[in-house]
Each structure stands twice: as structure tokens, then as C-alpha cells.
Amino acid sequence: MSKFLRHKLAVSALVCACFALVLGGCGHTSADSKQKGGGGKGGRGGGAQMTIPVAVAKAEVRDLPILLNGLGSVEAFNTVAVKSRIDGQLIKVNVKEGQEVKEGELLAEIDPRPYEVQLSQAQATLFKDQAALRDARLNLERFQQLYKDGVIPKQQFDTQGSLEAQLDGAVRADQAQVDSVKLNLVYTRITAPVSGRIGLRQIDVGNIVHASDPNGLLVITQLQPIAVIFSLPQDDLQAVSQHMNKGRLAVDAYSRDDQTKIATGFLTTIDNQIDTTTGTGKLKAVFENRDRSLWPNQFVNIHLLLEVRKNNIVVPAAAIQRGPQGTYVFVVKPDKTAEMRNVTVTISQGNLVAVSQGLQADESVVTDGQDKLQPGTKVEVRGGAGQNGSSGQSNGGHASDGQTQ
């Protein structure tokens, strides 16, 4: 073998040896990686189960008010446009805009002098006709005796009787005219027909007013008490009627954002027909309105209290889940695992739900994070308002409906 050939074979052997070393190192590394990866997987499979963070609330025993909600409009208990009942010049206004007045209080005066003159004329006519009537009656008494004595014919006696009757009718008409003018004199003093608050004045002193004026002098609105007209779905009216037969129903008026209670009153009546275009019925509630918190044409949210259900097991509505088997909740057990529990819901009132079966008081139910839970899943209770029942409305005052399920 030549020297060149031996050298070429040595180089080839060296290259093969290096290549074998590289392949060996890669295989060892791959085996180590597989061993480490397999050990990691085995550690996950045999280690602690994944823990899901959740928010919870306690099931509480409390009274649950049943409320019906509607949108209402405030109306004055009485609204009177004060007008003149006679024609004349307005000479005095005795009240100011926005003033509170009592029934019978003097509001304005119309010039009485033209009606005083008319009264004098009517009284003079009455006095004249009364004198003529007295003379006719005296003559009738004389004619009666003369007729009995045969001095005058019956026709003359009857004529005198007719004259006496005509004059009696004239006196009655004169008296009616006197009474009419006296009544007009009373109308020159315009008084308040109801107690209430004076609105903006419609006419100023010095103007001539007429009984036919469309606007009148001013408007009085009675604010104490005051009424609210509101609507409820026709399906609720039967329940309202049944509860009205048992006693007076309380009504709360809330602000437009439905957060602030303005006043408390009582339901007085249900309208006698249903609006076919909306399928709702109108109801009327009356409020004392002592603090003047309600004003005519104001929009308010109405909460009608039907009844209060006693001693219900209550949870937030967010805890209730629905599935093929019905309603259920996830209960956090003492060992921090989740248990799926079928429940029976009796009342849904705003953010609160009453449960009749499936829960006990003081059990913790999951209100957030249920989508990641399975029965037996480990859970971690996170902090927040969801840990107690206060996450719902404590009194049902802002409930969206009062229907039982």
C-alpha cells in the first residue's frame, strides 16, 4: 500500500470518528431532554390539581319584598285656572306669583261700581212694582166685596185679579234681577276655589277682563296632597287588585335614575280600562308631599310594594346558572372544592333570588368564575364585594320586576 493511500485512509477514519462522536452527543442530549420532559409531565400529572379563583357570596335568610315597577308622571291633585265670571276692569291683585293660598282667600278685585249702579236701578224698579202690586191687591179686595154686593160685574172683578197677578210676576222678576246684580257684585271679588300654589300671573292690573277670556287670571295647583299616574303590564293588575282588597298598598317614588327615593304614598285606584296599544293599565297613587319634593308633570319611577315574603334563603342572582337539568349553583365546600347543586328558585327580585330547595343558610355559592368550574374543582376565594350577600339589593328597593318564577 502506498504512503498516499495510507494517509487518505487515516483521514477518512478520523472524519468517521468525529462524525460518530457528534451523533452520539446529539442522541444523548435528545435522551436527556426526553427524560426531563417525561419527568415534568409525570410531575404535573401526579402533582397538585389546578386551583380556580372565584368570587363567592353567603346564602342568607332574609325578608324579600315583592315589588312592581312602573314609570309615572306627577299630576296636581287639583288644577284650577282662575277666571273672571263677569266683565270689568281689574283694579287689584292681592297675591304674588308662587304664593301659597287657602281656599276662600281673596285673589283679585274687579271694579264694582258699574254693578253697584245696576243694583240701584234694579232695586228702584222693584220698589216701583211693589207699590203698584200693593195698590192692585187693595183694589182687588174692594172689587171682591162690590162683586158680592152685585155692584160690579164679574168681568171687572176678574180683570182686577189678572192685573194683580201680572204685577206680582213683575215684582218677582225685579227681585230676581236684584239678586243677579248682587251676585255679580260678589263676583267682583275673586277668591281661591281650592288651597294651593299660585302660578305665573296671566294678566296685569288695569286690563279689562271678560268672562270669555281663554287664559284666565292665574292658575292654582294643589300640591298637598299630590298624585302620580303610572302604568303596569295588564298581567300584573289582577295581583294588584287582590292585594288592594287586603289593605292599603305602599308606593315609593324614585328619581329618574331610579336611585334616590323621593316620597312615599299609597295606591288609591286602578283605571277602569286597559290601553290596547300598550297592553298596560293606569294606576293612581297619592302622596302627602309635605316637603314639596314632587311637582306637576315630573317623571318618576314608581315601586309598588305588593307584599314581603318572610324568611327566604336568598343568594345573588349572579350565582344562579341554568342547564339542561334546570337551575343550579356551585357551592364551595369546606375543603375548598366546588360542588354543583341543583336548586329551586321561587322568587327573582332585582339582584336577589330566593331559593326554596338545594341550599342551606350560610353556605357559600360562587358568583363569578363558574364557567371554569367542574364538580370537585379546587377553588380559591378571591377578595371583593362578592364574598357576602350585600352584592345584591338589601331591600329589593331597586328591583326590576316582582314576578315569581
C-alpha positions as CSV (number, residue, x, y, z in Angstrom):
1,M,0.0,0.0,0.0
2,S,1.4,3.3,-0.9
3,K,2.1,6.1,1.5
4,F,-0.6,8.3,-0.1
5,L,-3.2,5.7,0.2
6,R,-2.4,5.1,3.9
7,H,-2.7,8.8,4.5
8,K,-6.1,9.0,2.8
9,L,-7.4,6.1,4.8
10,A,-6.3,7.7,8.0
11,V,-8.0,10.9,7.2
12,S,-11.2,9.1,6.3
13,A,-11.1,7.2,9.6
14,L,-10.6,10.4,11.6
15,V,-13.6,12.0,9.8
16,C,-15.8,9.0,10.6
17,A,-14.8,9.0,14.2
18,C,-15.6,12.7,14.6
19,F,-19.0,12.2,12.9
20,A,-19.8,9.3,15.2
21,L,-18.9,11.4,18.3
22,V,-21.2,14.2,17.1
23,L,-24.1,11.8,16.5
24,G,-23.6,10.3,20.0
25,G,-23.7,13.6,21.7
26,C,-26.9,14.6,19.9
27,G,-28.6,11.4,20.8
28,H,-27.6,11.8,24.5
29,T,-28.9,15.3,24.5
30,S,-32.2,14.2,23.0
31,A,-32.5,11.4,25.5
32,D,-31.8,13.7,28.4
33,S,-34.4,16.1,27.0
34,K,-37.0,13.4,26.7
35,Q,-36.2,12.2,30.2
36,K,-36.5,15.7,31.6
37,G,-39.7,16.3,29.6
38,G,-41.2,13.0,30.7
39,G,-40.3,13.7,34.3
40,G,-42.0,17.1,34.0
41,K,-45.2,15.7,32.6
42,G,-45.2,13.0,35.1
43,G,-44.8,15.6,37.8
44,R,-47.8,17.6,36.5
45,G,-49.9,14.5,36.3
46,G,-49.1,13.3,39.7
47,G,-48.8,16.7,41.5
48,A,-51.5,19.2,42.9
49,Q,-54.7,20.0,40.9
50,M,-55.0,23.4,39.2
51,T,-56.8,26.0,41.5
52,I,-59.5,28.3,40.0
53,P,-60.0,31.8,41.6
54,V,-63.7,32.5,42.2
55,A,-65.9,35.1,43.9
56,V,-68.5,33.8,46.4
57,A,-71.4,35.0,48.5
58,K,-73.2,33.6,51.5
59,A,-76.7,32.3,51.3
60,E,-78.7,34.4,53.8
61,V,-82.1,34.2,55.4
62,R,-83.9,37.4,55.0
63,D,-87.3,39.0,54.2
64,L,-87.8,39.7,50.4
65,P,-90.2,42.5,49.3
66,I,-92.2,41.8,46.2
67,L,-92.2,45.0,44.1
68,L,-93.8,46.1,40.8
69,N,-92.1,48.9,38.9
70,G,-93.5,51.4,36.5
71,L,-92.8,54.9,35.1
72,G,-95.2,57.6,36.3
73,S,-96.0,61.2,35.8
74,V,-96.8,63.6,38.7
75,E,-100.1,65.4,38.5
76,A,-101.5,68.1,40.7
77,F,-104.3,66.9,42.9
78,N,-106.4,69.8,41.7
79,T,-105.5,72.4,39.0
80,V,-107.7,75.4,38.6
81,A,-107.5,78.2,36.0
82,V,-108.9,81.1,37.9
83,K,-111.1,83.2,35.5
84,S,-113.4,86.2,35.9
85,R,-117.1,85.4,35.8
86,I,-118.0,89.0,34.8
87,D,-116.6,91.7,32.6
88,G,-114.8,94.6,34.1
89,Q,-111.6,96.4,34.8
90,L,-109.1,94.6,37.0
91,I,-108.2,97.0,39.8
92,K,-106.3,94.9,42.3
93,V,-104.3,91.7,42.6
94,N,-103.8,90.6,46.2
95,V,-101.4,87.7,45.7
96,K,-97.9,87.2,44.4
97,E,-96.6,84.6,42.0
98,G,-95.6,81.4,43.8
99,Q,-97.6,82.3,46.9
100,E,-99.5,79.7,48.9
101,V,-103.2,80.5,49.3
102,K,-106.0,78.9,51.3
103,E,-109.5,78.2,49.9
104,G,-111.6,81.3,50.0
105,E,-108.7,83.7,50.2
106,L,-109.1,87.0,48.2
107,L,-107.0,86.8,45.0
108,A,-108.1,89.9,42.9
109,E,-110.8,92.6,42.6
110,I,-112.7,93.9,39.6
111,D,-114.2,97.4,39.6
112,P,-117.6,97.0,41.4
113,R,-119.0,100.5,40.6
114,P,-120.9,99.6,37.4
115,Y,-122.6,96.7,39.2
116,E,-123.4,98.9,42.2
117,V,-125.2,101.3,39.8
118,Q,-127.1,98.3,38.2
119,L,-128.1,97.2,41.7
120,S,-129.6,100.6,42.5
121,Q,-131.5,100.6,39.2
122,A,-132.9,97.1,39.8
123,Q,-133.9,98.0,43.4
124,A,-135.7,101.1,42.2
125,T,-137.7,99.1,39.6
126,L,-138.5,96.6,42.3
127,F,-139.7,99.3,44.7
128,K,-142.0,100.8,42.0
129,D,-143.5,97.5,41.0
130,Q,-144.1,96.5,44.7
131,A,-146.0,99.8,45.2
132,A,-148.2,99.0,42.1
133,L,-148.8,95.5,43.4
134,R,-150.0,96.7,46.8
135,D,-152.5,99.0,45.1
136,A,-153.7,96.3,42.8
137,R,-154.2,94.0,45.8
138,L,-156.2,96.6,47.7
139,N,-158.4,97.2,44.7
140,L,-158.9,93.5,44.3
141,E,-160.2,93.3,47.9
142,R,-162.6,96.2,47.2
143,F,-163.8,94.7,43.9
144,Q,-164.4,91.4,45.6
145,Q,-166.8,93.0,48.1
146,L,-168.5,95.0,45.4
147,Y,-168.9,91.9,43.3
148,K,-170.6,90.1,46.2
149,D,-172.9,93.1,46.6
150,G,-173.7,93.0,42.9
151,V,-172.4,96.5,42.2
152,I,-169.8,95.5,39.6
153,P,-169.9,92.6,37.0
154,K,-167.7,89.6,37.3
155,Q,-165.7,90.6,34.3
156,Q,-164.4,93.7,36.0
157,F,-163.5,91.7,39.1
158,D,-161.6,89.1,37.1
159,T,-159.7,91.9,35.2
160,Q,-158.5,93.3,38.5
161,G,-157.4,89.9,39.6
162,S,-155.4,89.4,36.4
163,L,-153.7,92.8,36.9
164,E,-152.7,91.9,40.5
165,A,-151.2,88.6,39.2
166,Q,-149.3,90.5,36.5
167,L,-147.8,92.9,39.0
168,D,-146.9,90.0,41.3
169,G,-145.0,88.5,38.4
170,A,-143.2,91.8,37.7
171,V,-142.2,92.1,41.4
172,R,-140.7,88.5,41.3
173,A,-138.8,89.3,38.1
174,D,-137.5,92.5,39.7
175,Q,-136.3,90.6,42.7
176,A,-134.5,88.1,40.5
177,Q,-132.8,91.0,38.8
178,V,-131.7,92.4,42.1
179,D,-130.3,89.0,43.2
180,S,-128.4,88.7,39.9
181,V,-126.7,92.1,40.2
182,K,-125.9,91.3,43.9
183,L,-124.3,88.0,42.6
184,N,-122.2,90.0,40.1
185,L,-121.1,92.2,42.9
186,V,-119.9,89.1,44.7
187,Y,-118.0,88.1,41.6
188,T,-116.1,91.3,41.6
189,R,-114.1,89.8,44.4
190,I,-112.3,86.7,43.0
191,T,-111.4,84.2,45.7
192,A,-109.4,80.9,45.7
193,P,-111.6,77.9,44.9
194,V,-109.0,75.5,46.4
195,S,-105.9,75.7,48.5
196,G,-102.7,75.6,46.5
197,R,-99.8,77.4,45.0
198,I,-100.2,80.4,42.7
199,G,-98.5,80.1,39.3
200,L,-97.4,82.9,36.9
201,R,-99.8,85.7,36.5
202,Q,-101.6,85.9,33.2
203,I,-102.9,89.5,33.2
204,D,-101.9,92.7,34.9
205,V,-103.8,95.3,36.9
206,G,-105.7,97.8,34.8
207,N,-106.7,95.5,32.0
208,I,-110.3,94.8,31.1
209,V,-111.2,91.2,31.8
210,H,-114.0,89.2,30.3
211,A,-115.8,86.0,31.3
212,S,-115.0,84.6,27.9
213,D,-111.2,85.1,28.2
214,P,-109.5,81.7,27.5
215,N,-106.4,82.1,29.7
216,G,-107.9,83.5,32.9
217,L,-106.1,85.5,35.5
218,L,-103.8,82.8,37.1
219,V,-103.5,79.1,37.8
220,I,-103.7,77.4,41.2
221,T,-102.2,74.0,41.6
222,Q,-102.9,71.9,44.7
223,L,-99.5,70.3,45.7
224,Q,-100.6,68.8,49.1
225,P,-101.6,66.1,48.5
226,I,-100.3,65.3,45.0
227,A,-101.0,62.4,42.7
228,V,-98.9,60.2,40.4
229,I,-100.3,58.3,37.4
230,F,-98.3,55.3,36.4
231,S,-98.7,52.2,34.2
232,L,-98.2,48.5,34.8
233,P,-98.5,45.5,32.5
234,Q,-102.0,44.1,32.3
235,D,-100.8,40.8,33.7
236,D,-99.9,42.4,37.0
237,L,-103.3,44.1,37.5
238,Q,-105.0,41.1,39.0
239,A,-102.4,40.6,41.6
240,V,-102.5,44.3,42.5
241,S,-106.3,44.2,42.8
242,Q,-106.1,41.1,45.1
243,H,-103.6,42.8,47.4
244,M,-105.6,46.0,47.4
245,N,-108.6,44.0,48.8
246,K,-106.4,43.0,51.8
247,G,-105.3,46.5,52.7
248,R,-103.6,49.7,51.5
249,L,-100.5,49.3,49.3
250,A,-97.4,51.4,49.8
251,V,-95.9,53.2,46.8
252,D,-92.4,54.8,46.6
253,A,-91.5,57.4,44.1
254,Y,-87.9,57.4,42.9
255,S,-85.8,59.8,40.9
256,R,-85.4,59.4,37.1
257,D,-82.1,57.4,37.6
258,D,-84.1,55.1,40.0
259,Q,-81.5,55.6,42.8
260,T,-83.0,58.2,45.1
261,K,-86.3,57.8,46.9
262,I,-88.3,61.0,46.7
263,A,-91.5,60.3,48.5
264,T,-93.8,57.6,49.9
265,G,-97.5,57.4,49.3
266,F,-100.4,54.9,48.8
267,L,-102.2,53.4,45.9
268,T,-105.7,54.7,45.6
269,T,-107.2,53.2,42.4
270,I,-106.8,51.2,39.2
271,D,-108.2,52.7,36.0
272,N,-111.3,51.0,34.6
273,Q,-109.8,50.0,31.2
274,I,-106.6,48.7,29.7
275,D,-104.7,50.6,26.9
276,T,-104.9,48.2,23.9
277,T,-102.0,49.9,22.2
278,T,-99.5,49.1,25.0
279,G,-101.2,46.3,27.0
280,T,-100.9,48.3,30.2
281,G,-103.3,49.7,32.8
282,K,-103.1,53.0,34.6
283,L,-103.0,53.3,38.4
284,K,-103.1,56.3,40.7
285,A,-101.1,56.9,43.8
286,V,-101.4,59.8,46.3
287,F,-98.5,61.4,48.2
288,E,-98.7,63.8,51.1
289,N,-95.8,65.8,49.6
290,R,-95.2,67.8,52.7
291,D,-91.6,68.7,51.7
292,R,-92.7,69.7,48.1
293,S,-90.4,67.1,46.6
294,L,-92.9,66.3,43.8
295,W,-94.0,68.8,41.2
296,P,-96.7,68.5,38.5
297,N,-95.5,66.9,35.2
298,Q,-92.4,65.5,36.9
299,F,-91.4,62.0,35.7
300,V,-90.7,59.5,38.5
301,N,-90.0,55.8,38.8
302,I,-92.7,54.0,40.9
303,H,-92.0,51.0,43.2
304,L,-95.3,49.4,44.2
305,L,-94.9,47.1,47.2
306,L,-97.3,44.1,47.0
307,E,-96.1,42.1,50.0
308,V,-93.0,41.0,51.9
309,R,-92.1,37.3,51.8
310,K,-90.6,36.2,55.2
311,N,-87.6,34.1,55.9
312,N,-86.3,33.3,52.5
313,I,-82.9,31.7,51.7
314,V,-81.5,34.4,49.4
315,V,-78.5,34.5,47.1
316,P,-77.3,37.0,44.5
317,A,-78.9,36.4,41.0
318,A,-75.3,36.1,39.6
319,A,-75.0,32.7,41.4
320,I,-77.8,31.1,39.5
321,Q,-76.8,29.0,36.5
322,R,-79.1,27.3,34.0
323,G,-78.5,24.0,32.3
324,P,-80.4,21.0,30.7
325,Q,-81.3,19.8,34.2
326,G,-82.6,23.1,35.3
327,T,-81.2,25.8,37.6
328,Y,-78.1,25.1,39.7
329,V,-75.3,26.7,41.7
330,F,-71.7,25.9,42.6
331,V,-71.3,25.6,46.3
332,V,-67.8,25.9,47.9
333,K,-67.3,23.1,50.3
334,P,-65.1,23.3,53.5
335,D,-62.3,21.5,51.6
336,K,-62.2,24.4,49.0
337,T,-63.7,22.3,46.2
338,A,-66.7,23.1,44.1
339,E,-69.9,21.1,44.3
340,M,-72.7,21.5,41.7
341,R,-76.0,21.7,43.4
342,N,-79.5,21.8,41.8
343,V,-81.7,24.4,43.3
344,T,-85.4,25.5,43.1
345,V,-85.9,29.3,42.5
346,T,-89.2,30.7,43.9
347,I,-88.8,34.5,43.6
348,S,-86.5,36.6,41.4
349,Q,-86.4,40.2,42.7
350,G,-83.9,42.5,41.3
351,N,-80.4,41.3,42.1
352,L,-81.6,38.8,44.6
353,V,-83.1,35.3,44.2
354,A,-85.0,33.3,46.8
355,V,-84.2,29.5,46.8
356,S,-86.6,27.0,48.3
357,Q,-84.6,23.8,47.8
358,G,-81.0,22.9,47.4
359,L,-79.3,25.4,49.7
360,Q,-78.8,26.0,53.4
361,A,-78.2,29.3,55.1
362,D,-74.5,30.3,55.4
363,E,-73.4,28.1,52.5
364,S,-71.0,29.9,50.1
365,V,-72.1,30.0,46.5
366,V,-69.9,31.0,43.5
367,T,-71.0,34.3,41.9
368,D,-68.1,34.7,39.4
369,G,-65.9,32.2,37.7
370,Q,-68.4,29.4,37.2
371,D,-67.5,29.0,33.5
372,K,-64.2,27.3,34.6
373,L,-65.6,25.0,37.2
374,Q,-66.4,21.3,37.3
375,P,-67.7,19.3,40.2
376,G,-64.7,18.7,42.5
377,T,-62.5,21.5,41.1
378,K,-60.2,23.2,43.6
379,V,-61.1,26.9,44.1
380,E,-59.5,29.9,45.7
381,V,-61.9,32.5,47.1
382,R,-60.7,35.9,46.0
383,G,-61.5,39.1,47.9
384,G,-64.1,41.6,46.8
385,A,-67.8,42.6,47.4
386,G,-68.9,39.2,46.1
387,Q,-68.0,37.5,49.3
388,N,-71.2,38.4,51.0
389,G,-74.8,38.9,50.2
390,S,-74.5,42.6,50.1
391,S,-73.7,42.4,46.5
392,G,-77.4,42.3,45.9
393,Q,-80.0,44.8,46.9
394,S,-80.6,44.6,50.6
395,N,-84.2,45.6,50.5
396,G,-85.2,45.0,46.9
397,G,-85.8,48.7,46.5
398,H,-84.4,48.8,43.0
399,A,-85.8,45.6,41.7
400,S,-86.6,45.4,38.0
401,D,-89.6,43.1,38.5
402,G,-91.7,41.5,41.1
403,Q,-92.7,38.3,39.3
404,T,-92.4,34.9,40.9
405,Q,-90.9,32.1,38.9
